[in-house]
Amino acid sequence: MDSFFGLREHGTTPRTEIAAGFATFLTMVYIVVVNPGIMAAAGIDHGAAFVATCVAAAIGSLLMGLLANYPIALAPGMGLNAYFSFAVVGGMHIPWQVALGAVFVSGVIFLAVSLIGIREWLINTIPLSLKLGIAAGIGFFLGLIGLQGMGVVVASPATMVNLGTLTTTKTLLSCIGFLLIAGMVARRVPGAIILGILVTAALGIPFGLTSFGGIASFPPSLAPTFLQLDISGALGLGIAGIVFTFFIVDLLDNAGTLIGTTHRAGLMNPDGTVPRLGRALLADSGGAIMGSVLGTSTTTSYIESAAGIEAGGRTGLTAVTVAVLFALTLFFAPLATSIPGYATAPALVFVACLMAKSLRDVNWDDLTDYLPAVVTAVAMPFTFSIATGIGLGFITYAVVKLLAGKGGQVSGAVWLIALLSAVKFTLGAG
């Protein structure tokens, strides 16, 4: 174990790595409750989605630990799962099987750019302001979905959205759950998000809002989603934009997570580059491909891995520990499937708040930087489309830079994406 993971070289021990794995797992295990509910909104069987979530997280984390030797865990990504269910399947009326095919194709593209070595170019060619705007926008998109799930925000024919009835039992419990999560995170309570979800669900039992189905059993069947993806449908020209969105958001999400976590763990090279980046991206792309085969949205690196790093995790043994724990979670399906939507919605809003923090790093002294970032972030929730937000952001960035006499700062790739987005909007594709 020491020779494979280089424990002594990294100044760590098996005990420290395993403890770090538990810390990371506790901060991200909420996904096994939240993701199946989001997938169910697309028409996917809830039990199968639970199994797919656990297995995809276990496989992805295992790949990261064994291939890249990083203490970084993977699971179906927040934001992309909402885009999958609410924008692609719900908004565009694309069958979930085809949407899974799009996830598969985006994963294959991610794998290809990782193998041929152009991934760094793709990451570097996208301006920092747009990267930050995309991250915040996905957070706002999640926040809107979460507030709707809580009953805080409701539809209105006059004002588009309006304040819901806060005195209903579900909404009150959801608000309590959100405040509980925030308070526990502020106090650094391990597993604060999942604890907040469980407490909120438990509070609903006396009101008949939560039906407790037990704690443990054999896992549900994966048959309803396993190998149900429609790759041929995903290769149709009409959803090329969807594939691109899955790809570009996954690429940026992974890049940001890898840079942030390796820097915090002291694993980054002196010149700022990330060692074994190719292997890490291979693990990410492999996890995305496997997730689509199993029946869930894009699997990606989790920034919650920072919790394990804070606990001393420095090698892939931490990620392998997370993989084992997700595999064991398969046997707690009754508990996970008993959690109602009003209990998981607060977690979406809280994660949205965390993602919105990226805007603090925008260059607020340069209008040509912060304007496209804000357009990107604001457009995602108000158009209810991550893809539209990205497209409008790229167009705004390119045009504003040009008009400001800074056209030389716009790369060819940005111009290309902006042009393709403009054509898409002109033709009426959302």
SELOKE-148030 format. One record per residue (C-alpha): residue in three letters; x, y, z. Coordinates in nm, 2 decimals. Each point is the difference from the previous one (the first is absolute). Example, Ala and Ser with C-alpha at 12.3 -4.5 7.8 and 13.67 -1.06 7.14 Angstrom:
<atoms>
[atom 'ALA', [1.23, -0.45, 0.78]],
[atom 'SER', [0.14, 0.34, -0.07]],
</atoms>
This chain:
<atoms>
[atom 'MET', [0.00, 0.00, 0.00]],
[atom 'ASP', [0.28, 0.24, 0.09]],
[atom 'SER', [0.19, -0.07, -0.33]],
[atom 'PHE', [-0.31, 0.03, -0.22]],
[atom 'PHE', [-0.14, 0.32, 0.15]],
[atom 'GLY', [0.33, 0.15, 0.12]],
[atom 'LEU', [-0.13, 0.05, 0.36]],
[atom 'ARG', [0.34, 0.08, 0.15]],
[atom 'GLU', [0.10, 0.22, -0.29]],
[atom 'HIS', [-0.31, 0.21, 0.07]],
[atom 'GLY', [0.05, 0.00, 0.38]],
[atom 'THR', [-0.32, -0.19, 0.07]],
[atom 'THR', [-0.12, -0.33, 0.15]],
[atom 'PRO', [-0.28, -0.25, -0.09]],
[atom 'ARG', [-0.19, 0.11, 0.31]],
[atom 'THR', [0.02, 0.36, -0.10]],
[atom 'GLU', [-0.11, -0.07, -0.36]],
[atom 'ILE', [-0.29, -0.22, 0.11]],
[atom 'ALA', [-0.12, 0.27, 0.24]],
[atom 'ALA', [0.03, 0.26, -0.27]],
[atom 'GLY', [-0.21, -0.22, -0.23]],
[atom 'PHE', [-0.27, -0.01, 0.27]],
[atom 'ALA', [0.01, 0.38, 0.02]],
[atom 'THR', [-0.04, 0.04, -0.37]],
[atom 'PHE', [-0.28, -0.25, -0.02]],
[atom 'LEU', [-0.20, 0.17, 0.28]],
[atom 'THR', [0.01, 0.33, -0.19]],
[atom 'MET', [-0.12, -0.14, -0.33]],
[atom 'VAL', [-0.22, -0.30, 0.09]],
[atom 'TYR', [-0.30, 0.23, -0.03]],
[atom 'ILE', [0.02, -0.06, -0.37]],
[atom 'VAL', [-0.15, -0.35, 0.04]],
[atom 'VAL', [-0.31, 0.16, 0.13]],
[atom 'VAL', [-0.02, 0.31, -0.22]],
[atom 'ASN', [0.11, -0.14, -0.34]],
[atom 'PRO', [-0.27, -0.28, -0.02]],
[atom 'GLY', [-0.27, 0.26, 0.06]],
[atom 'ILE', [0.14, 0.22, -0.28]],
[atom 'MET', [0.03, -0.30, -0.23]],
[atom 'ALA', [-0.35, -0.11, 0.08]],
[atom 'ALA', [-0.12, 0.34, -0.12]],
[atom 'ALA', [0.12, -0.11, -0.35]],
[atom 'GLY', [-0.21, -0.32, 0.02]],
[atom 'ILE', [0.29, -0.23, 0.12]],
[atom 'ASP', [-0.09, -0.27, 0.25]],
[atom 'HIS', [0.09, 0.14, 0.35]],
[atom 'GLY', [0.14, -0.33, 0.13]],
[atom 'ALA', [0.21, -0.06, -0.31]],
[atom 'ALA', [0.13, 0.36, 0.02]],
[atom 'PHE', [0.10, -0.06, 0.37]],
[atom 'VAL', [0.20, -0.30, -0.10]],
[atom 'ALA', [0.15, 0.18, -0.31]],
[atom 'THR', [0.11, 0.29, 0.23]],
[atom 'CYS', [0.17, -0.22, 0.25]],
[atom 'VAL', [0.17, -0.22, -0.26]],
[atom 'ALA', [0.11, 0.29, -0.22]],
[atom 'ALA', [0.15, 0.18, 0.31]],
[atom 'ALA', [0.18, -0.32, 0.10]],
[atom 'ILE', [0.14, -0.07, -0.34]],
[atom 'GLY', [0.10, 0.36, -0.06]],
[atom 'SER', [0.17, 0.04, 0.34]],
[atom 'LEU', [0.18, -0.33, -0.05]],
[atom 'LEU', [0.13, 0.10, -0.34]],
[atom 'MET', [0.13, 0.33, 0.14]],
[atom 'GLY', [0.17, -0.17, 0.29]],
[atom 'LEU', [0.16, -0.28, -0.20]],
[atom 'LEU', [0.08, 0.18, -0.32]],
[atom 'ALA', [0.10, 0.35, 0.12]],
[atom 'ASN', [0.08, -0.07, 0.37]],
[atom 'TYR', [-0.19, 0.31, 0.10]],
[atom 'PRO', [-0.22, 0.04, 0.32]],
[atom 'ILE', [-0.29, 0.12, -0.22]],
[atom 'ALA', [-0.34, -0.17, -0.01]],
[atom 'LEU', [-0.25, 0.00, -0.28]],
[atom 'ALA', [-0.38, -0.02, -0.03]],
[atom 'PRO', [-0.28, 0.12, -0.23]],
[atom 'GLY', [0.05, 0.38, -0.01]],
[atom 'MET', [-0.24, 0.25, 0.15]],
[atom 'GLY', [-0.12, 0.25, -0.27]],
[atom 'LEU', [0.05, -0.24, -0.29]],
[atom 'ASN', [-0.26, -0.24, 0.15]],
[atom 'ALA', [-0.24, 0.29, 0.02]],
[atom 'TYR', [0.08, 0.10, -0.36]],
[atom 'PHE', [-0.05, -0.36, -0.10]],
[atom 'SER', [-0.35, -0.03, 0.16]],
[atom 'PHE', [-0.15, 0.34, -0.01]],
[atom 'ALA', [0.15, 0.16, -0.31]],
[atom 'VAL', [0.08, -0.28, -0.24]],
[atom 'VAL', [-0.28, -0.25, 0.08]],
[atom 'GLY', [-0.26, 0.23, 0.15]],
[atom 'GLY', [0.06, 0.31, -0.20]],
[atom 'MET', [0.11, -0.14, -0.34]],
[atom 'HIS', [-0.22, -0.31, 0.03]],
[atom 'ILE', [0.29, -0.23, -0.09]],
[atom 'PRO', [-0.04, -0.36, 0.13]],
[atom 'TRP', [0.22, -0.08, 0.29]],
[atom 'GLN', [0.16, -0.28, -0.19]],
[atom 'VAL', [0.12, 0.24, -0.26]],
[atom 'ALA', [0.12, 0.24, 0.27]],
[atom 'LEU', [0.21, -0.29, 0.15]],
[atom 'GLY', [0.14, -0.05, -0.35]],
[atom 'ALA', [0.11, 0.36, 0.00]],
[atom 'VAL', [0.17, -0.04, 0.33]],
[atom 'PHE', [0.18, -0.31, -0.15]],
[atom 'VAL', [0.11, 0.19, -0.31]],
[atom 'SER', [0.12, 0.30, 0.21]],
[atom 'GLY', [0.20, -0.25, 0.21]],
[atom 'VAL', [0.16, -0.15, -0.30]],
[atom 'ILE', [0.10, 0.34, -0.13]],
[atom 'PHE', [0.14, 0.08, 0.34]],
[atom 'LEU', [0.20, -0.32, -0.02]],
[atom 'ALA', [0.12, 0.08, -0.35]],
[atom 'VAL', [0.13, 0.35, 0.08]],
[atom 'SER', [0.17, -0.15, 0.31]],
[atom 'LEU', [0.18, -0.26, -0.21]],
[atom 'ILE', [0.11, 0.23, -0.28]],
[atom 'GLY', [0.12, 0.27, 0.24]],
[atom 'ILE', [-0.21, 0.31, -0.09]],
[atom 'ARG', [-0.19, 0.01, 0.32]],
[atom 'GLU', [0.24, 0.27, 0.15]],
[atom 'TRP', [-0.05, 0.21, -0.31]],
[atom 'LEU', [-0.38, -0.02, 0.04]],
[atom 'ILE', [0.02, 0.09, 0.36]],
[atom 'ASN', [0.24, 0.29, -0.05]],
[atom 'THR', [-0.18, 0.14, -0.30]],
[atom 'ILE', [-0.32, 0.07, 0.20]],
[atom 'PRO', [0.03, 0.33, 0.19]],
[atom 'LEU', [0.01, -0.01, 0.37]],
[atom 'SER', [-0.30, 0.24, 0.03]],
[atom 'LEU', [-0.22, -0.24, -0.21]],
[atom 'LYS', [0.12, -0.30, 0.21]],
[atom 'LEU', [-0.10, 0.18, 0.32]],
[atom 'GLY', [-0.33, 0.12, -0.15]],
[atom 'ILE', [-0.09, -0.36, -0.11]],
[atom 'ALA', [0.07, -0.14, 0.34]],
[atom 'ALA', [-0.22, 0.27, 0.17]],
[atom 'GLY', [-0.27, -0.03, -0.26]],
[atom 'ILE', [-0.03, -0.37, 0.05]],
[atom 'GLY', [-0.04, 0.08, 0.37]],
[atom 'PHE', [-0.28, 0.25, -0.07]],
[atom 'PHE', [-0.16, -0.26, -0.22]],
[atom 'LEU', [0.01, -0.25, 0.28]],
[atom 'GLY', [-0.12, 0.26, 0.24]],
[atom 'LEU', [-0.32, 0.07, -0.20]],
[atom 'ILE', [-0.08, -0.37, -0.02]],
[atom 'GLY', [0.06, -0.04, 0.37]],
[atom 'LEU', [-0.22, 0.31, 0.09]],
[atom 'GLN', [-0.27, -0.14, -0.21]],
[atom 'GLY', [0.03, -0.34, 0.17]],
[atom 'MET', [-0.02, 0.17, 0.34]],
[atom 'GLY', [-0.32, 0.19, -0.11]],
[atom 'VAL', [0.18, 0.34, 0.06]],
[atom 'VAL', [-0.03, 0.09, -0.37]],
[atom 'VAL', [-0.31, -0.07, -0.21]],
[atom 'ALA', [-0.10, 0.07, -0.36]],
[atom 'SER', [-0.20, 0.32, -0.07]],
[atom 'PRO', [-0.17, 0.10, -0.33]],
[atom 'ALA', [0.05, 0.36, 0.09]],
[atom 'THR', [0.36, 0.02, 0.13]],
[atom 'MET', [0.13, -0.34, -0.12]],
[atom 'VAL', [0.10, -0.09, 0.36]],
[atom 'ASN', [-0.14, 0.09, 0.33]],
[atom 'LEU', [0.03, -0.07, 0.37]],
[atom 'GLY', [-0.17, -0.33, 0.10]],
[atom 'THR', [-0.21, -0.06, 0.32]],
[atom 'LEU', [0.27, -0.02, 0.27]],
[atom 'THR', [-0.25, -0.12, 0.26]],
[atom 'THR', [-0.05, -0.34, -0.15]],
[atom 'THR', [0.15, -0.28, 0.20]],
[atom 'LYS', [0.22, -0.12, -0.28]],
[atom 'THR', [0.15, 0.34, -0.07]],
[atom 'LEU', [0.05, 0.07, 0.37]],
[atom 'LEU', [0.18, -0.33, 0.04]],
[atom 'SER', [0.21, 0.07, -0.31]],
[atom 'CYS', [0.11, 0.34, 0.14]],
[atom 'ILE', [0.08, -0.15, 0.33]],
[atom 'GLY', [0.21, -0.27, -0.18]],
[atom 'PHE', [0.19, 0.27, -0.20]],
[atom 'LEU', [0.08, 0.19, 0.32]],
[atom 'LEU', [0.11, -0.32, 0.18]],
[atom 'ILE', [0.24, -0.08, -0.29]],
[atom 'ALA', [0.14, 0.35, 0.00]],
[atom 'GLY', [0.05, 0.00, 0.38]],
[atom 'MET', [0.16, -0.34, 0.01]],
[atom 'VAL', [0.24, 0.08, -0.29]],
[atom 'ALA', [0.09, 0.32, 0.18]],
[atom 'ARG', [0.09, -0.20, 0.31]],
[atom 'ARG', [0.19, -0.25, -0.22]],
[atom 'VAL', [-0.22, -0.30, 0.09]],
[atom 'PRO', [0.10, -0.30, -0.20]],
[atom 'GLY', [-0.26, -0.11, -0.25]],
[atom 'ALA', [-0.21, 0.32, 0.06]],
[atom 'ILE', [-0.19, -0.02, -0.33]],
[atom 'ILE', [-0.11, -0.36, 0.03]],
[atom 'LEU', [-0.08, 0.06, 0.37]],
[atom 'GLY', [-0.22, 0.30, -0.09]],
[atom 'ILE', [-0.18, -0.20, -0.26]],
[atom 'LEU', [-0.07, -0.29, 0.24]],
[atom 'VAL', [-0.12, 0.23, 0.28]],
[atom 'THR', [-0.23, 0.19, -0.24]],
[atom 'ALA', [-0.15, -0.33, -0.12]],
[atom 'ALA', [-0.04, -0.13, 0.36]],
[atom 'LEU', [-0.18, 0.32, 0.10]],
[atom 'GLY', [-0.26, -0.07, -0.27]],
[atom 'ILE', [-0.09, -0.35, 0.14]],
[atom 'PRO', [-0.26, 0.13, 0.26]],
[atom 'PHE', [-0.17, 0.20, -0.28]],
[atom 'GLY', [-0.02, -0.30, -0.24]],
[atom 'LEU', [0.24, 0.17, -0.24]],
[atom 'THR', [0.27, -0.27, 0.03]],
[atom 'SER', [-0.07, -0.37, -0.04]],
[atom 'PHE', [0.28, -0.20, 0.17]],
[atom 'GLY', [0.08, -0.31, -0.21]],
[atom 'GLY', [0.27, -0.15, 0.22]],
[atom 'ILE', [0.38, 0.03, 0.02]],
[atom 'ALA', [0.17, -0.28, -0.19]],
[atom 'SER', [-0.08, -0.27, -0.26]],
[atom 'PHE', [0.14, -0.15, -0.31]],
[atom 'PRO', [0.05, 0.27, -0.28]],
[atom 'PRO', [-0.28, 0.07, -0.24]],
[atom 'SER', [0.03, -0.12, -0.36]],
[atom 'LEU', [0.22, 0.19, -0.24]],
[atom 'ALA', [-0.18, -0.16, -0.30]],
[atom 'PRO', [-0.23, 0.30, -0.08]],
[atom 'THR', [0.30, 0.22, -0.08]],
[atom 'PHE', [0.30, -0.23, -0.07]],
[atom 'LEU', [0.11, 0.03, -0.37]],
[atom 'GLN', [-0.32, 0.19, -0.08]],
[atom 'LEU', [0.19, 0.29, -0.15]],
[atom 'ASP', [-0.07, 0.10, -0.36]],
[atom 'ILE', [0.33, 0.09, -0.16]],
[atom 'SER', [-0.13, 0.01, -0.36]],
[atom 'GLY', [-0.26, 0.25, 0.11]],
[atom 'ALA', [0.26, 0.21, 0.18]],
[atom 'LEU', [0.21, 0.02, -0.32]],
[atom 'GLY', [-0.27, 0.18, -0.18]],
[atom 'LEU', [0.09, 0.35, -0.10]],
[atom 'GLY', [-0.29, 0.16, 0.19]],
[atom 'ILE', [0.15, -0.07, 0.34]],
[atom 'ALA', [0.36, 0.09, -0.08]],
[atom 'GLY', [-0.04, 0.30, 0.23]],
[atom 'ILE', [-0.10, -0.23, 0.29]],
[atom 'VAL', [0.30, -0.22, -0.04]],
[atom 'PHE', [0.22, 0.31, -0.01]],
[atom 'THR', [-0.15, 0.13, 0.32]],
[atom 'PHE', [0.05, -0.32, 0.18]],
[atom 'PHE', [0.36, -0.01, -0.13]],
[atom 'ILE', [0.10, 0.36, 0.07]],
[atom 'VAL', [-0.16, 0.02, 0.35]],
[atom 'ASP', [0.16, -0.34, 0.10]],
[atom 'LEU', [0.34, 0.12, -0.13]],
[atom 'LEU', [-0.02, 0.33, 0.19]],
[atom 'ASP', [-0.13, -0.17, 0.32]],
[atom 'ASN', [0.27, -0.26, 0.00]],
[atom 'ALA', [0.28, 0.26, -0.08]],
[atom 'GLY', [-0.12, 0.22, 0.29]],
[atom 'THR', [-0.02, -0.28, 0.24]],
[atom 'LEU', [0.33, -0.15, -0.09]],
[atom 'ILE', [0.18, 0.33, 0.02]],
[atom 'GLY', [-0.16, 0.10, 0.33]],
[atom 'THR', [0.04, -0.33, 0.18]],
[atom 'THR', [0.35, -0.08, -0.11]],
[atom 'HIS', [0.11, 0.35, 0.10]],
[atom 'ARG', [-0.15, -0.04, 0.34]],
[atom 'ALA', [0.16, -0.35, 0.05]],
[atom 'GLY', [0.34, 0.13, -0.11]],
[atom 'LEU', [0.01, -0.23, -0.30]],
[atom 'MET', [0.03, 0.27, -0.26]],
[atom 'ASN', [0.33, 0.05, -0.18]],
[atom 'PRO', [0.20, 0.32, 0.07]],
[atom 'ASP', [-0.09, 0.14, -0.34]],
[atom 'GLY', [-0.37, -0.03, 0.07]],
[atom 'THR', [-0.06, -0.31, -0.21]],
[atom 'VAL', [-0.18, -0.30, 0.13]],
[atom 'PRO', [0.20, -0.33, -0.01]],
[atom 'ARG', [-0.17, -0.30, -0.15]],
[atom 'LEU', [-0.27, 0.23, -0.14]],
[atom 'GLY', [-0.05, -0.24, -0.30]],
[atom 'ARG', [-0.07, -0.29, 0.23]],
[atom 'ALA', [-0.24, 0.20, 0.21]],
[atom 'LEU', [-0.20, 0.11, -0.30]],
[atom 'LEU', [0.00, -0.36, -0.13]],
[atom 'ALA', [-0.16, -0.10, 0.33]],
[atom 'ASP', [-0.25, 0.28, -0.04]],
[atom 'SER', [-0.09, -0.09, -0.35]],
[atom 'GLY', [-0.02, -0.36, 0.08]],
[atom 'GLY', [-0.23, 0.07, 0.29]],
[atom 'ALA', [-0.23, 0.21, -0.23]],
[atom 'ILE', [-0.02, -0.28, -0.26]],
[atom 'MET', [-0.07, -0.27, 0.27]],
[atom 'GLY', [-0.27, 0.22, 0.16]],
[atom 'SER', [-0.19, 0.04, -0.33]],
[atom 'VAL', [0.01, -0.38, -0.05]],
[atom 'LEU', [-0.13, -0.05, 0.35]],
[atom 'GLY', [-0.28, 0.26, -0.04]],
[atom 'THR', [0.10, 0.33, 0.16]],
[atom 'SER', [0.12, 0.34, -0.11]],
[atom 'THR', [0.37, 0.11, -0.03]],
[atom 'THR', [0.23, -0.13, 0.27]],
[atom 'THR', [0.26, 0.26, 0.10]],
[atom 'SER', [0.26, 0.09, 0.26]],
[atom 'TYR', [-0.14, 0.14, 0.33]],
[atom 'ILE', [0.13, 0.31, 0.17]],
[atom 'GLU', [-0.12, -0.16, 0.32]],
[atom 'SER', [0.32, -0.21, -0.03]],
[atom 'ALA', [0.16, 0.30, 0.18]],
[atom 'ALA', [-0.15, -0.13, 0.32]],
[atom 'GLY', [0.21, -0.31, -0.02]],
[atom 'ILE', [0.31, 0.20, -0.10]],
[atom 'GLU', [-0.05, 0.21, 0.31]],
[atom 'ALA', [-0.01, -0.32, 0.20]],
[atom 'GLY', [0.34, -0.10, -0.13]],
[atom 'GLY', [-0.08, -0.19, -0.32]],
[atom 'ARG', [0.28, 0.02, -0.25]],
[atom 'THR', [-0.02, -0.32, -0.22]],
[atom 'GLY', [-0.25, -0.21, -0.20]],
[atom 'LEU', [-0.06, -0.21, 0.31]],
[atom 'THR', [-0.24, 0.27, 0.11]],
[atom 'ALA', [-0.20, -0.03, -0.32]],
[atom 'VAL', [0.00, -0.37, 0.01]],
[atom 'THR', [-0.14, 0.02, 0.36]],
[atom 'VAL', [-0.28, 0.22, -0.14]],
[atom 'ALA', [-0.07, -0.25, -0.27]],
[atom 'VAL', [-0.04, -0.28, 0.25]],
[atom 'LEU', [-0.24, 0.21, 0.21]],
[atom 'PHE', [-0.21, 0.08, -0.30]],
[atom 'ALA', [-0.02, -0.37, -0.09]],
[atom 'LEU', [-0.11, -0.08, 0.36]],
[atom 'THR', [-0.27, 0.28, -0.03]],
[atom 'LEU', [-0.17, -0.22, -0.26]],
[atom 'PHE', [-0.16, -0.20, 0.29]],
[atom 'PHE', [-0.17, 0.31, 0.15]],
[atom 'ALA', [-0.24, 0.06, -0.29]],
[atom 'PRO', [-0.32, 0.00, 0.22]],
[atom 'LEU', [0.13, 0.29, 0.21]],
[atom 'ALA', [0.12, 0.19, -0.30]],
[atom 'THR', [-0.33, -0.05, -0.20]],
[atom 'SER', [-0.20, 0.11, 0.30]],
[atom 'ILE', [0.13, 0.35, -0.02]],
[atom 'PRO', [-0.26, 0.23, -0.15]],
[atom 'GLY', [0.07, 0.29, -0.24]],
[atom 'TYR', [-0.07, 0.28, 0.26]],
[atom 'ALA', [0.29, -0.14, 0.21]],
[atom 'THR', [0.25, -0.01, -0.28]],
[atom 'ALA', [-0.09, 0.34, -0.15]],
[atom 'PRO', [0.18, 0.20, 0.27]],
[atom 'ALA', [0.32, -0.18, -0.09]],
[atom 'LEU', [-0.03, 0.12, -0.36]],
[atom 'VAL', [-0.03, 0.36, 0.13]],
[atom 'PHE', [0.30, -0.04, 0.23]],
[atom 'VAL', [0.22, -0.15, -0.27]],
[atom 'ALA', [-0.11, 0.30, -0.22]],
[atom 'CYS', [0.12, 0.24, 0.26]],
[atom 'LEU', [0.34, -0.18, 0.00]],
[atom 'MET', [0.03, 0.01, -0.38]],
[atom 'ALA', [-0.09, 0.37, -0.01]],
[atom 'LYS', [0.32, 0.08, 0.19]],
[atom 'SER', [0.20, -0.02, -0.32]],
[atom 'LEU', [-0.12, 0.35, -0.10]],
[atom 'ARG', [0.22, 0.15, 0.27]],
[atom 'ASP', [0.30, -0.08, -0.22]],
[atom 'VAL', [-0.13, 0.19, -0.30]],
[atom 'ASN', [0.21, 0.31, -0.10]],
[atom 'TRP', [-0.26, 0.26, 0.10]],
[atom 'ASP', [0.23, 0.28, -0.11]],
[atom 'ASP', [-0.04, -0.09, -0.37]],
[atom 'LEU', [-0.34, 0.02, -0.16]],
[atom 'THR', [0.10, -0.22, -0.29]],
[atom 'ASP', [0.07, -0.28, 0.26]],
[atom 'TYR', [-0.28, 0.03, 0.25]],
[atom 'LEU', [-0.28, 0.08, -0.25]],
[atom 'PRO', [0.02, -0.33, -0.19]],
[atom 'ALA', [0.03, -0.19, 0.33]],
[atom 'VAL', [-0.31, 0.16, 0.14]],
[atom 'VAL', [-0.19, -0.06, -0.33]],
[atom 'THR', [0.10, -0.36, 0.01]],
[atom 'ALA', [-0.10, -0.05, 0.37]],
[atom 'VAL', [-0.33, 0.19, -0.02]],
[atom 'ALA', [-0.11, -0.15, -0.34]],
[atom 'MET', [0.01, -0.36, 0.12]],
[atom 'PRO', [-0.28, 0.02, 0.26]],
[atom 'PHE', [-0.21, 0.25, -0.19]],
[atom 'THR', [0.01, -0.20, -0.32]],
[atom 'PHE', [-0.01, -0.33, 0.19]],
[atom 'SER', [0.29, -0.12, -0.21]],
[atom 'ILE', [0.37, -0.04, 0.08]],
[atom 'ALA', [0.07, -0.03, -0.37]],
[atom 'THR', [-0.17, 0.33, -0.08]],
[atom 'GLY', [0.19, 0.17, 0.28]],
[atom 'ILE', [0.33, -0.12, -0.14]],
[atom 'GLY', [-0.08, 0.11, -0.35]],
[atom 'LEU', [-0.11, 0.35, 0.10]],
[atom 'GLY', [0.31, 0.03, 0.22]],
[atom 'PHE', [0.23, -0.09, -0.28]],
[atom 'ILE', [-0.17, 0.24, -0.25]],
[atom 'THR', [0.00, 0.28, 0.26]],
[atom 'TYR', [0.37, -0.05, 0.08]],
[atom 'ALA', [0.11, 0.00, -0.37]],
[atom 'VAL', [-0.21, 0.30, -0.11]],
[atom 'VAL', [0.07, 0.22, 0.31]],
[atom 'LYS', [0.38, -0.07, -0.02]],
[atom 'LEU', [-0.01, 0.09, -0.37]],
[atom 'LEU', [-0.19, 0.32, 0.05]],
[atom 'ALA', [0.23, 0.10, 0.29]],
[atom 'GLY', [0.30, -0.03, -0.23]],
[atom 'LYS', [0.12, -0.32, 0.17]],
[atom 'GLY', [-0.09, -0.24, -0.27]],
[atom 'GLY', [0.35, -0.15, 0.01]],
[atom 'GLN', [-0.09, -0.15, 0.34]],
[atom 'VAL', [-0.26, -0.22, -0.16]],
[atom 'SER', [0.13, -0.34, -0.11]],
[atom 'GLY', [-0.11, -0.17, -0.32]],
[atom 'ALA', [-0.18, -0.27, 0.20]],
[atom 'VAL', [-0.21, 0.26, 0.19]],
[atom 'TRP', [-0.09, 0.17, -0.34]],
[atom 'LEU', [-0.10, -0.34, -0.14]],
[atom 'ILE', [-0.22, -0.09, 0.30]],
[atom 'ALA', [-0.15, 0.35, 0.00]],
[atom 'LEU', [-0.08, -0.03, -0.38]],
[atom 'LEU', [-0.15, -0.35, 0.04]],
[atom 'SER', [-0.21, 0.12, 0.29]],
[atom 'ALA', [-0.12, 0.30, -0.20]],
[atom 'VAL', [-0.10, -0.23, -0.29]],
[atom 'LYS', [-0.19, -0.23, 0.24]],
[atom 'PHE', [-0.19, 0.29, 0.15]],
[atom 'THR', [-0.08, 0.14, -0.34]],
[atom 'LEU', [-0.14, -0.33, -0.11]],
[atom 'GLY', [-0.21, -0.02, 0.31]],
[atom 'ALA', [0.17, -0.28, 0.17]],
[atom 'GLY', [0.00, 0.04, 0.38]],
</atoms>
